[in-house]
Amino acid sequence: MLSLGVIDLVTVAITVRILKGCKILLHWCQKWDLSVLQELNEEEASWLDYSQDEEAVKRSLVDDVFQVLLDDCIKSMSLAYELHKFKKVIEPIEEVQSLHLSTNLLLKNP
């Protein structure tokens, strides 16, 4: 059987080992916390950097405005083309009508 002094020494030795283990664990946890905090500080800058989002919004806006301008230009050119075609059809009719009027006037006034 172990004497009371030996049990106390064993208890103290176990307690010391536990405390050393706790100290090592605490030191490891502190180092881990520090590394996590450093990573968070490094990543936080990218979280707060809105330049890429700002550029994407600007590009989208420019694309939308350009598309509206392009559609408007196409509509205007289509309208101009239709008016030009209509004018080509109307001009001969107007010429025939004016010719018809002039021949009627000539026929009435011999």
C-alpha angles and dihedrals in degrees: 000000000000119000123238092255093054091050090051090050091049091048091049091048091050091046091050091050091049091049091048089050090049091048091051091046091048091049091049091049091050091050090048091049090050093051091047091050091050091051091048091051091050093047094043090070090059091046090055094042105101096170094104092048090046091052092048091052092048092050091049091050092049091049091051094048091046090050091051091049092047092049091048091050092050091049091049093049091047090051091048090050092049091049090049091051090046091050090052089053095044097046095064090046090051090048091051091048092049090046090050091050093049093049090049090052091049092048093050094048109050 
